[in-house]
Amino acid sequence: MDQLPDVPAEDVMYFIGVTTSESSINDVFPRWMEVMDRDEKLIGIDLEIHADPEDYRKTMKFIKENRHARGALVTTHKIDIYNAAKDLVDYFDFHAAIQEEISCISKINDKLVVHAKDPITSGRAMEDFIPENYWQEHGGEVLLIGAGGSARAISSYLFDPRKGDNIPTKLYVNNRSEPRLKKFKRIFREINDEIEVEYTVTPELEDNDRILHKLKPHSLVVNATGLGKDRPGSPLSDNCEFPENSLIWELNYRGGLKFMHQALDQKEQKNLHVEDGWRYFIHGWSEHISEVFDFELNESLIADLDRAAAEVKGR
């Protein structure tokens, strides 16, 4: 890993990722601090994908032991940092414990508190583009390409038994290797064990194409692989065929976004709604910042932050 940042002399939130300097949050965060009349700083910490466990431990200890290190948002490394450093944590929230991942680090006095915010933030993002009673009215299915933390969080929101009949009729989960599928299966049983789920190891693009072709109309297809942001490409081939009248969600908002462009190429022909990860970005960062700095979010503030971010990025 690169050298850890200097010990902060003022309150700082960290961003633990792979290519943090390329994230839009570096431009958006200072503007958000102005909107909220705050003066905290954001500093990125880059770690290689599946880094040495000791690097994760050093990072967690750095945050825990420094008074002005208020906490962090974790992307890409959510599962690995949990596995490497969970013994350094003083308190896990419900989702962090059940999902076995860390997306948010905060502190209460000198105690290290961790959260898995994706079930909350992905749900808010989906509420922005999935019509009300969509599943009840159309009976569509869900394909999650990728079986990591984001995919598990999305499934926990969509298939929450408290939603009654307004849930998808089937879940497909694809991943390049078996271990994450096994973990997904174990955790999803605790979320909803009455759903039909098809788990498939898909090492080749054409394997994902084949499962995609099975989906009913009015389904949801999600790129939860990370491909298209920190790593180039798409989990689908250029010969893929999206289901008609469906929702296509690219979780990324920056990078090549090949998966999103593949969907846009079929948008008119297949009557697709194509969504990128911008609103996910807004909900994710605002929720994490509020946790780290201990203040309440409300709809009015989220709207202000959304407008400010859009102005900064010219969206």
ABEGO torsion letter per residue (X at the ends): XBBBBBBBABBBBBBBBABAAABAAAAAAAAAAAAAGBABBBBBBBBBBGBBAAAAAAAAAAAAABAABAEBBBBGAAAAAAAAAAAABABBBAAAAAAGBBABBBBBEABBBBBBAAAAAAAAAAAAABBBGAAAAAGBBBBBBEABAAAAAAAAAAABAAAEABBBABBBBBBABAAAAAAAAAAAAAABAABBBBBBBBABAAAAAAAAAABBBGBBBBBAAGBGBABBEBABBAABBBBBGBBBBBABABEAGAAAAAAAAAAAAAGBBBBBAAAAAAAAAAAAAAAAAGBBBBAAAAAAAAAAAAAAAGX
